[in-house]
Amino acid sequence: MDAHSSSRVSLHETRSWAEREQRHPNAFTAPPLHRGSMVPVPWRGFWNSLGTAALMRLTGRAPARAPQQAPVWQQAATRRRQVFVLLSLVTSAVATALFASVQPAYGSAWLEYGQLALFALLSLWVTTGFYTAMMGAWVLLRGDAHALSARSVAGRELSPQARTAIVMPICNEDVTTVFAGLRATCESLAATGNARSFDVFVLSDSYDPEIAAAERAAWEELRTALATQAQQPQVEVYYRLRQRRTQRKAGNVADFCRRWGRDYESMVVLDADSVMSGHCLVTLAKLMQAHPRAGIIQTATQGIGHVTLHARAQQFASRVTGRLFTLGMQFWQLGESHYWGHNAIIRIEPFMRHCALAPIQGKGGLSGGILSHDFVEAALMRRAGWEVWLVPDLGGSYEQQPPDLLAELQRDRRWCQGNLQNAQLIAEPGLHSVHRAMLLTGAMAYLSAPLWLAFITLGTALWLSGAPLAAGWSAVSGQLLALWALTLCVLFLPRVMGVLAILLKGEQRQFGGAGNLLAGALLESTLAILQAPIRMLAHSLFVLAALTGLSLDWKSPPREAAAVPWKDAARRLAPMSLVVLALALAVAALDGSALVWLLPIGLPLVLAVPLTVLTSQTALGRSVREHRWLLIPEEAWSPQVLRRAWLHAGRPARHGAA
């Protein structure tokens, strides 16, 4: 072959490869396919499941289960759940009895019993959270011998045969932030010397051509940057741009499993804002190898990353009070825990066999593809006999909080519809009672908002009706004071216990000292009280939208912090504030004393716009940071993986260590 012919062949090959790349953008970015099956099983439906269960119970045809020796942790979990339910029911009954004793004598029985029923339901909801936090405080101070601990695999070597995939589904995200965090994660993993046991897959559902092109360029830059670090082997990073974007994140992960799942024993699922240390990732893989019955192991993720006052308050609350709820849930769930959808490791073979998600049949906003997939996948994994654990003592797992209240509510709107949708699966055959409770809890997290709104509205209407007290003030003052004391204890004692646990463990220096810790707790509590009515009304609207089938825009909240413009806050919140202001004026015209009942709720709603704009200011967040308020340990001493992520994102000064 002459030189001219050879050049023509080379040119032809170049063109064919270029055409293939244009037709199939993943031709050179992903490993060879190794297809597997992941087939969803249709849901039986709520009423069908209830009818089938009742029929089988009446006819004695309940499926027989082979007798098995319950593990020690399961026996402990049963005892803990019994105590938990008993304490919650007794406390709620006492509170309801006190409330009934101070009720006025209404002219209508249905108003009286309606308000009493709402109070009983809401008091039970709040009480379960209270005892969960108290159990978490016990674990924080005394430990838990039955919990899955990272210390149990401290001296264990990672088996080289068991490979783990790290998958990061993304969709039209901020490319710089995503790949900065991913690069820091890869570098930290390589530093452990176990990079060859992991592969990374960036799974893109981005439909914006410019963002997709930026992702591809960032992926190539990341591979180049890792290749230049020759001190130790680096993790392999792949990129896939999905063309058929079905079932959002759950469908993206399922698509990965069908294409490459058979090549790996486990996968760690990340969010677009996730950052994980190499030690954390390796420990998760070791725990999965050490516990062959574990199907999902979830880390206790810490929120960090934004400097707005709103985000700082949220990450402070998560670290001081939120971890009590996390530890408390693990205390009574143990190996029947739940999954948060990210920063967790999943055993792929049972996940592919049992956790494919069929759409929910029907019409309206609660039908179609599963939106909040994580709780459902945990329930299906446990139904198949696999354990689901939370590791409370494993650090190095991070995510970002929404930078402002509007971004938080935007995220909550998605979660609300997904959680209400999942409630239809409570009666599905074979689900464990704990996971049925978690599906109900997920729905109640948003249904409680319209219930509180109904309770407040009914109380205001009864106040305006002028119903006389059933007895004199002296007869009810004792019960009323007892009710107020019980209510304040249930609502605020978890926050007090969170601060007290830090002081007892001598960790106050990590929070800026005892004085700054108390100042931060007071500031966070004040913001929580002011924002609670806004969340209540917004969540009530979300529930209404979900139940009526109104359209829902599926958009991720912004990953970058920027002050909310006044016009955006006014466009979204001003109508709500104006309606509340008009109602307050109407109530004042009827009975000005009734405003005392409405003031704690109405005033934050009237001030929703300035409150949202103010708490989104980065300058105010930096000022709070300089005063060392709302400080968390990751800011007092920033872990290396976070410092590297901020450095790669080009903003090291914004998050410097104290």
C-alpha positions in Angstrom: 0.0 0.0 0.0 1.5 3.4 -1.0 1.7 6.4 1.3 -1.2 8.1 -0.5 -3.5 5.0 0.1 -2.4 4.7 3.7 -3.2 8.3 4.4 -6.6 7.9 2.8 -7.3 4.8 5.1 -6.1 6.8 8.1 -8.4 9.7 7.2 -11.3 7.3 6.7 -10.7 5.7 10.1 -10.5 9.1 11.7 -13.7 10.2 10.1 -15.5 6.9 11.1 -14.3 7.2 14.7 -15.4 10.9 14.7 -18.8 10.0 13.3 -19.2 7.2 15.9 -18.3 9.6 18.6 -20.9 12.1 17.3 -23.6 9.4 17.1 -22.7 7.7 20.4 -21.1 10.2 22.8 -20.3 7.4 25.3 -18.2 5.4 22.8 -14.9 6.2 24.4 -15.9 7.3 27.9 -17.2 4.0 29.5 -16.0 0.5 29.8 -17.3 -2.4 27.7 -20.9 -3.5 28.5 -21.5 -6.5 30.7 -25.3 -6.5 30.7 -27.4 -7.9 33.5 -31.1 -8.1 34.3 -33.0 -5.8 36.6 -36.7 -6.4 36.2 -39.3 -4.5 38.4 -42.2 -6.4 40.0 -45.5 -4.6 39.6 -47.0 -3.2 42.8 -50.1 -4.9 44.1 -51.6 -1.6 45.2 -52.9 -0.4 48.6 -56.4 -1.7 48.6 -55.5 -4.9 46.7 -52.8 -5.6 49.3 -55.1 -5.0 52.2 -57.8 -7.2 50.7 -55.4 -10.0 50.0 -53.9 -9.8 53.5 -57.3 -9.9 55.1 -58.5 -12.8 52.9 -55.4 -14.9 53.6 -55.7 -14.2 57.3 -59.4 -15.2 57.4 -58.8 -18.4 55.4 -55.6 -19.3 57.2 -53.6 -19.3 54.1 -50.8 -17.0 55.3 -47.5 -18.0 53.8 -45.5 -20.1 56.2 -42.0 -19.0 56.9 -39.2 -21.3 57.9 -38.3 -20.8 61.6 -35.1 -18.9 61.9 -33.0 -17.9 64.9 -33.3 -14.1 65.2 -29.9 -12.4 65.5 -29.1 -10.7 68.8 -29.5 -7.2 67.3 -33.0 -8.1 66.2 -34.0 -9.2 69.7 -32.6 -5.9 71.1 -34.4 -3.9 68.4 -37.7 -5.5 69.3 -37.4 -4.6 73.0 -36.4 -1.1 72.1 -39.3 -0.6 69.8 -41.7 -1.8 72.4 -40.4 0.7 74.9 -40.4 3.4 72.3 -44.0 2.9 71.3 -45.2 2.6 74.9 -43.5 5.8 76.0 -44.9 7.7 72.9 -48.4 6.5 73.5 -48.5 7.2 77.2 -47.0 10.7 76.8 -49.4 11.5 74.0 -52.4 10.2 76.0 -51.4 12.3 79.0 -51.0 15.4 76.9 -54.3 14.8 75.2 -56.1 14.3 78.6 -54.6 17.6 79.8 -55.7 19.3 76.7 -59.3 17.9 77.0 -59.4 19.1 80.6 -58.8 22.8 79.6 -61.1 22.9 76.6 -64.0 25.3 76.7 -67.5 24.0 76.6 -68.3 24.2 72.9 -71.7 24.4 71.5 -70.9 21.8 68.8 -69.6 18.3 69.7 -67.9 17.8 66.4 -65.8 20.9 66.9 -64.7 19.7 70.3 -63.9 16.2 69.2 -62.3 17.4 66.0 -59.9 19.6 67.8 -59.2 16.9 70.3 -58.5 14.4 67.6 -56.1 16.7 65.8 -54.2 17.4 69.0 -53.9 13.7 69.8 -52.5 12.9 66.4 -50.1 15.8 66.4 -49.0 15.2 70.0 -48.2 11.6 69.1 -46.2 12.8 66.1 -44.1 15.3 68.1 -43.7 12.8 71.0 -42.2 10.1 68.7 -39.6 12.6 67.6 -38.9 13.6 71.2 -38.2 10.1 72.3 -36.1 9.4 69.2 -33.9 12.3 70.2 -33.7 11.2 73.8 -32.6 7.7 72.6 -30.0 9.4 70.4 -28.7 11.4 73.4 -28.3 8.1 75.3 -26.3 6.6 72.4 -24.2 9.7 72.1 -23.2 9.6 75.8 -23.2 5.8 76.4 -22.7 4.2 73.1 -24.6 1.2 71.6 -23.2 -2.3 71.6 -25.5 -3.5 68.9 -24.8 -0.7 66.4 -22.7 -1.4 63.3 -19.4 0.4 64.0 -16.6 1.5 61.8 -14.2 0.5 64.5 -15.1 -3.2 63.9 -13.1 -3.2 60.7 -10.2 -0.9 61.7 -7.6 -3.6 61.3 -9.2 -5.4 58.3 -7.6 -5.5 54.9 -9.7 -4.7 51.9 -10.1 -7.8 49.6 -8.7 -7.0 46.2 -11.2 -9.4 44.5 -14.2 -7.4 45.6 -14.6 -4.3 43.4 -16.7 -1.3 44.2 -18.2 1.3 41.8 -18.7 4.9 42.9 -21.7 6.3 40.9 -22.6 9.9 40.8 -25.9 10.7 39.0 -26.1 14.3 37.8 -28.5 16.5 35.8 -27.8 20.0 34.7 -25.7 20.7 37.8 -23.0 23.3 38.4 -20.1 21.6 36.6 -17.3 23.2 38.5 -18.7 22.3 41.9 -19.5 18.7 40.9 -16.1 17.9 39.5 -14.2 19.7 42.2 -15.8 17.6 44.9 -15.3 14.4 42.8 -11.6 15.2 42.2 -11.1 15.7 45.9 -12.8 12.4 46.6 -10.7 10.6 44.0 -7.5 12.0 45.4 -8.4 11.1 48.9 -9.2 7.6 47.8 -5.9 7.2 45.9 -4.1 8.3 49.1 -5.4 5.2 50.9 -3.6 2.9 48.4 -6.8 1.2 47.4 -7.6 3.1 44.2 -7.5 -0.1 42.1 -10.5 -1.6 44.0 -12.7 1.3 42.9 -14.1 2.7 39.7 -16.0 6.0 39.4 -18.9 6.6 37.1 -20.4 10.0 36.4 -23.9 9.3 35.1 -25.3 12.4 33.4 -28.9 13.0 32.6 -28.1 16.6 31.5 -30.2 17.8 28.6 -28.7 21.2 28.2 -26.1 20.8 25.4 -23.8 23.4 26.8 -23.8 21.8 30.3 -23.2 18.3 28.7 -20.3 19.7 26.7 -18.9 21.3 29.9 -19.3 18.0 31.8 -17.3 16.1 29.1 -14.5 18.7 29.2 -14.4 18.6 33.0 -14.3 14.8 32.9 -11.3 14.9 30.4 -9.6 17.5 32.6 -10.2 15.3 35.7 -8.7 12.2 34.1 -5.7 14.3 33.0 -5.2 15.8 36.4 -5.3 12.3 38.1 -3.0 10.8 35.5 -0.3 13.4 36.3 -0.3 12.3 40.0 2.0 9.4 39.6 2.9 9.0 43.3 0.3 6.2 43.7 -2.3 4.4 41.5 -5.3 6.5 40.7 -9.0 5.6 40.5 -10.4 5.1 37.0 -13.2 7.7 36.2 -15.8 7.0 33.5 -18.5 9.3 32.1 -21.8 8.4 30.5 -24.4 10.8 29.0 -27.7 9.0 29.1 -29.9 9.5 26.0 -33.2 8.0 27.3 -33.7 9.8 30.6 -36.3 7.6 32.3 -37.2 7.6 36.0 -34.8 10.3 36.9 -32.0 9.4 39.4 -33.4 5.9 40.2 -33.6 5.1 36.5 -30.1 6.4 36.0 -28.7 4.1 38.7 -30.7 1.2 37.5 -29.4 1.8 34.0 -25.8 1.6 35.3 -26.6 -1.7 37.1 -28.0 -3.2 33.9 -24.9 -2.2 31.9 -22.0 -2.7 34.4 -23.4 -3.9 37.7 -22.2 -7.5 37.2 -18.6 -6.2 37.2 -18.9 -5.0 40.8 -19.8 -6.4 44.2 -21.0 -3.1 45.6 -21.6 0.5 44.6 -21.4 3.7 46.5 -24.1 6.2 45.4 -23.3 9.9 45.6 -25.3 13.0 45.0 -24.0 15.9 42.8 -22.9 17.8 46.0 -21.4 14.8 47.8 -17.8 14.7 49.0 -16.4 11.6 50.7 -13.0 10.9 52.1 -11.0 7.9 51.0 -11.0 6.5 54.5 -14.8 6.6 54.6 -15.1 4.9 51.2 -12.7 2.1 52.1 -14.3 1.6 55.5 -17.7 1.2 53.8 -16.3 -1.5 51.5 -14.7 -3.3 54.4 -18.0 -3.2 56.3 -19.8 -4.7 53.3 -17.2 -7.5 53.1 -17.3 -8.1 56.9 -21.1 -8.3 57.0 -22.2 -10.6 54.2 -25.9 -10.1 55.1 -25.7 -6.3 54.8 -27.5 -5.1 51.7 -27.2 -1.3 52.3 -24.9 0.6 54.7 -25.7 4.3 55.1 -23.3 6.9 56.4 -24.4 9.7 58.8 -23.9 12.6 56.3 -22.8 16.0 57.6 -24.0 19.1 55.8 -21.4 21.7 55.0 -20.3 24.0 52.3 -22.3 27.3 52.1 -21.7 30.5 54.1 -25.2 32.0 54.0 -26.9 32.4 57.4 -29.6 30.0 56.4 -27.2 27.2 55.4 -25.0 27.8 58.4 -28.0 27.5 60.8 -29.1 24.3 59.1 -25.7 22.6 59.3 -25.3 23.7 62.9 -28.7 22.3 63.8 -27.8 19.1 61.9 -24.6 18.7 63.9 -26.0 19.7 67.4 -29.6 18.4 67.4 -30.0 16.5 64.1 -27.4 13.8 65.1 -29.6 13.0 68.1 -32.4 12.1 65.8 -30.1 10.1 63.5 -28.6 8.1 66.4 -32.0 7.6 68.0 -33.5 6.2 64.8 -30.5 3.9 64.5 -31.1 2.9 68.1 -34.5 1.3 67.5 -34.0 0.4 63.8 -30.6 -1.3 63.9 -30.4 -3.7 60.9 -33.8 -2.5 59.6 -32.7 1.1 59.0 -33.5 3.4 56.1 -31.5 4.7 53.1 -31.2 8.4 52.2 -30.4 7.9 48.6 -26.7 9.0 48.6 -23.4 8.6 50.5 -24.2 4.9 51.1 -22.9 1.6 49.9 -25.2 -1.0 48.3 -24.6 -4.7 47.5 -25.4 -4.7 43.8 -26.5 -8.4 43.2 -29.5 -8.3 45.6 -30.2 -4.7 44.6 -30.6 -5.7 41.0 -32.7 -8.7 41.9 -35.1 -7.1 44.3 -35.0 -3.3 44.1 -36.1 -2.5 40.6 -38.9 0.1 40.9 -42.1 -0.4 39.0 -44.3 2.7 38.4 -47.4 3.2 40.5 -50.5 2.6 38.5 -53.3 5.2 38.4 -53.7 8.8 37.5 -52.8 12.1 39.1 -49.7 13.3 41.0 -49.3 10.2 43.1 -49.0 7.8 40.2 -46.2 7.1 37.8 -42.5 6.5 38.4 -41.2 6.5 42.0 -39.9 9.9 42.9 -38.4 9.3 46.4 -36.8 6.0 45.7 -34.5 5.6 48.7 -37.0 4.6 51.4 -38.6 2.2 49.0 -35.3 0.5 48.0 -34.4 0.0 51.6 -37.9 -1.6 52.3 -37.5 -3.9 49.3 -33.9 -4.9 50.3 -35.1 -5.8 53.8 -38.1 -7.6 52.4 -35.7 -9.8 50.5 -33.9 -10.7 53.8 -31.0 -8.3 53.6 -30.0 -6.0 56.4 -30.0 -2.2 56.1 -27.7 -0.4 58.5 -26.6 3.1 59.4 -23.0 3.6 60.6 -23.2 6.4 63.2 -19.5 6.6 64.0 -18.1 6.9 60.4 -16.9 10.4 59.5 -15.8 11.7 56.2 -19.2 11.9 54.5 -20.4 15.3 53.4 -23.1 17.1 51.5 -24.2 20.7 50.9 -27.3 22.3 52.6 -29.6 24.4 50.4 -28.2 27.9 50.5 -31.5 29.7 51.2 -35.0 29.1 52.3 -36.4 29.2 48.7 -34.0 26.5 47.6 -34.9 24.4 50.6 -38.6 24.7 49.8 -37.9 23.9 46.2 -36.3 20.7 47.3 -39.1 19.9 49.8 -41.7 20.2 47.1 -40.1 17.3 45.3 -39.7 15.3 48.5 -43.3 16.0 49.5 -44.8 14.5 46.4 -42.4 11.5 46.5 -43.1 10.8 50.2 -46.9 11.0 49.7 -46.6 8.7 46.7 -44.6 6.2 48.8 -47.4 6.1 51.4 -49.5 4.1 48.9 -47.0 1.2 49.3 -47.4 0.8 53.0 -49.6 -2.3 52.6 -47.4 -4.1 50.1 -47.0 -7.7 51.1 -43.8 -8.7 52.9 -42.6 -5.3 54.0 -41.2 -5.2 57.5 -43.2 -3.2 60.0 -40.3 -0.8 60.6 -40.2 0.1 56.9 -44.0 0.5 56.8 -43.5 2.9 59.7 -40.8 4.8 57.8 -43.0 5.2 54.7 -45.7 6.6 57.0 -43.2 8.8 58.8 -42.0 10.2 55.4 -45.6 11.1 54.5 -46.3 12.6 58.0 -43.3 14.8 57.6 -45.4 16.8 55.2 -49.0 15.9 56.2 -48.3 17.3 59.6 -48.1 20.8 58.1 -51.8 21.0 57.0 -52.8 19.2 60.2 -51.1 21.9 62.2 -52.6 24.6 60.0 -56.1 23.0 60.6 -55.5 22.9 64.3 -54.5 26.5 64.5 -57.4 27.6 62.3 -59.9 25.7 64.3 -58.5 27.1 67.6 -58.7 30.6 66.2 -62.3 30.0 65.1 -63.2 28.7 68.5 -61.6 31.7 70.2 -63.7 34.0 68.0 -66.8 32.0 68.8 -66.5 33.2 72.4 -67.2 29.8 74.1 -67.0 30.1 77.9 -64.6 28.0 79.9 -66.1 24.8 81.3 -65.0 26.0 84.8 -63.3 28.9 86.3 -59.7 29.9 85.6 -58.6 28.6 89.0 -59.9 25.1 88.1 -58.0 24.8 84.9 -54.9 26.8 85.5 -53.0 23.8 87.0 -53.8 21.6 84.0 -53.0 24.4 81.6 -49.6 25.0 83.1 -48.8 21.3 83.1 -49.8 21.1 79.4 -47.5 24.1 78.6 -44.7 22.5 80.5 -45.0 19.2 78.7 -45.3 20.9 75.3 -42.2 23.0 75.9 -40.3 20.0 77.2 -41.1 17.9 74.1 -40.3 20.7 71.7 -37.1 22.2 73.2 -35.5 19.5 75.3 -33.9 17.8 72.2 -32.1 21.1 71.5 -31.0 21.4 75.1 -29.8 17.8 75.1 -27.8 18.4 72.0 -25.9 21.2 73.5 -25.6 19.4 76.9 -24.1 16.3 75.2 -21.4 18.5 73.5 -20.5 20.0 76.9 -20.5 16.7 78.7 -18.2 15.2 76.0 -15.9 18.2 76.2 -16.4 19.0 72.5 -17.3 22.7 73.0 -13.9 23.9 71.6 -14.8 22.4 68.2 -17.9 24.7 68.2 -16.0 27.8 69.1 -16.1 27.4 72.9 -19.0 27.1 75.4 -20.1 30.7 75.0 -20.2 30.6 71.2 -21.9 27.2 71.3 -24.7 28.6 73.4 -25.0 31.8 71.3 -25.2 29.7 68.1 -27.8 27.4 69.6 -29.9 30.5 70.6 -29.5 32.0 67.1 -30.4 28.8 65.4 -33.5 28.2 67.6 -34.7 31.8 66.9 -34.4 31.3 63.1 -36.1 27.9 63.4 -39.1 29.5 65.2 -39.3 32.3 62.7 -39.1 30.0 59.6 -41.4 27.3 61.0 -44.7 29.0 60.0 -43.3 29.6 56.5 -42.5 25.9 56.1 -45.8 25.0 57.5 -47.8 27.0 55.0 -45.5 26.0 52.1 -45.7 22.3 52.9 -49.5 22.6 53.2 -49.5 24.0 49.6 -47.2 21.2 48.5 -49.5 18.6 49.9 -52.5 20.2 48.2 -50.6 20.3 44.9 -49.6 16.6 45.2 -53.1 15.4 46.1 -54.8 17.4 43.3 -52.3 16.4 40.7 -50.9 19.8 39.9 -47.8 19.9 37.8 -44.4 19.6 39.5 -41.2 20.9 38.1 -38.4 18.5 38.8 -35.4 20.8 39.3 -32.4 20.4 41.6 -31.9 23.2 44.1 -29.0 25.5 43.3 -25.6 24.3 44.5 -24.0 27.7 44.7 -24.9 30.3 47.2 -26.2 33.7 46.0 -28.4 36.2 47.8 -32.0 35.8 46.9 -33.2 38.8 44.9 -36.0 40.8 46.4 -38.2 40.3 43.4 -37.8 36.5 43.5 -38.6 36.4 47.2 -41.6 38.7 46.6 -42.9 36.7 43.7 -43.0 33.5 45.6 -43.8 34.6 49.2 -45.5 38.0 49.0 -48.9 36.5 48.0 -48.8 34.3 51.1 -47.8 37.3 53.3 -50.6 39.5 51.9 -53.3 36.8 52.5 -52.1 36.3 56.1 -52.1 40.1 56.6 -55.6 40.4 55.3 -56.8 37.6 57.6 -55.1 39.2 60.6 -56.9 42.5 59.9 -60.2 40.7 59.6 -59.6 38.8 62.9 -58.6 42.1 64.6 -61.8 43.7 63.4 -63.8 40.8 65.1 -61.7 40.4 68.3 -58.3 42.1 68.7 -57.4 39.8 71.6 -57.4 36.8 69.1 -54.2 38.3 67.6 -52.4 37.1 70.6 -53.1 33.5 69.5 -52.1 34.3 65.9 -49.0 36.5 66.5 -46.3 33.8 66.8 -47.6 32.3 63.5 -48.7 35.3 61.6 -45.8 37.7 62.2 -43.2 35.4 60.5 -45.5 34.9 57.6 -46.0 38.6 57.1 -42.2 39.1 57.3 -41.4 36.1 55.1 -39.9 38.1 52.2 -37.4 40.1 54.2 -36.6 37.1 56.4 -35.8 35.0 53.3 -33.6 37.7 51.7 -31.8 38.5 54.9 -30.9 34.9 55.7 -29.6 34.3 52.1 -27.0 37.0 52.4 -23.4 35.6 52.2 -22.0 38.8 53.9 -24.2 38.2 57.0 -23.2 34.5 57.0 -19.5 35.5 56.9 -20.0 38.0 59.7 -21.6 35.3 61.9 -18.7 33.0 61.0 -16.2 35.7 62.1 -17.9 35.9 65.4 -17.5 32.1 65.6 -21.3 31.6 66.0 -22.9 28.5 64.4 -19.5 27.0 64.1 -19.2 23.2 63.5 -16.1 21.0 63.9 -15.4 20.8 60.1 -14.9 24.6 60.2 -12.8 24.7 63.3 -10.6 22.1 61.7 -11.4 21.4 58.0 -10.7 17.9 56.8 -8.3 17.6 53.9 -10.8 16.3 51.5 -13.0 19.4 52.0 -10.1 21.7 51.7 -9.1 20.1 48.4 -12.7 20.3 47.1 -12.9 24.0 47.9 -9.4 24.5 46.4 -10.4 22.8 43.1 -13.6 24.9 43.0 -11.5 28.0 43.3 -12.8 29.3 46.6 -10.4 28.3 49.4 -10.6 31.6 51.3 -14.3 31.3 51.7 -14.2 28.2 53.8 -10.8 28.6 55.5 -10.2 26.9 58.9 -10.8 28.9 62.0 
